[in-house]
């Protein structure tokens, strides 16, 4: 039995269903009924068309008791050379049962470990992204009354085509306690020196922290990765219960991911089931303009899924990371552009602090 099933046990037999543009309600026996020029049931409605700016599209509204097991999505990364941040402009929102605020409110690309508005290949247990922008989530997402998944289009232009599928099972009941899936995005375009960046805060209740995605754009010279990830658990104030040894160490790497080529230090990307550093670039690969080159501050995307090593909390949790670097003269405090996604499960009844997502302009990569 895998870890997600261990923390979210449910009966062996369910009623398998799927929602997509062909069958938006997931109704039994109603898949693939739309007609094309090839006839009825011959790929008549493979995607959602022309999602207008400012619109909210309900991808799925499931009534009853069940578990979402898999979500697949793909969409174009840009609508023009200048409008190239589709993956940051689209927002994925998920609400479980009768909660007042959504449990998930994350830019689409970042949810799938693709920050900066740019896709990369991710080969992990929980998230898989395969060429080209085939984005998959395997997080188990239980609900007892209702599951609502929405897509908010904050992009400047209409989205011509949006492809998706939500695979789930319906059950008569789920064993207590049910742990609800959460994900939260944050960003500081310029971090403050000597003040740790906040990955997650304001979570009150009982739960299990299961993952972190970091999208780091370095704004200063020299090595950037000495910052330690800290977990403040159940009343910790000044010092955390868990404190790591460095940023690249947290995602399983070491010695700056580096290898030597012709006297130069070259970073190596990688992707494994529970941790990875799948994206590195110092070029703007999304757009072209004849008046300027494609140089930009180096961008790095990395993830750590705490599936075999979950972080449990009974009362509250706060997760932070330091911005500390290293040069020939030793350690130094630095400032960078940091975005993150925190993934966790939580029992119903927690009183979490809710803050809306940053405005679109503040989410753009720079």
Secondary structure, DSSP 8 states (H G I E B T S, - for coil): --HHHHHS---S--EEEEEESS-TT--TT-TT--EETTEETSSS--SEEEE-TT-EEEEEEEESSEEEEEEEEEE-S-SSSS---HHHHEEEEEEETT-SS-SEEEEHHHHTT--TT----EE-SSEEEETTTEEEE---EEESSEEEEEEEE-SSS-EEEEEEEEEEEE-S---SS-EEEEEEEEEESS--TTS-EEEEEEEESSEEEEEEEEEEEE-SSSB-TT--EEEEETT--SS-SEE-S-HHHHTT--GGGEEEETTEEEE--EE-SSEEEEEEEEE--S---TTS--EEEEEEEEEEE-SSS-EEESSEEEEEE--EEEETTEEEE--EEEEEEEEEEEETT----------HHHHS--
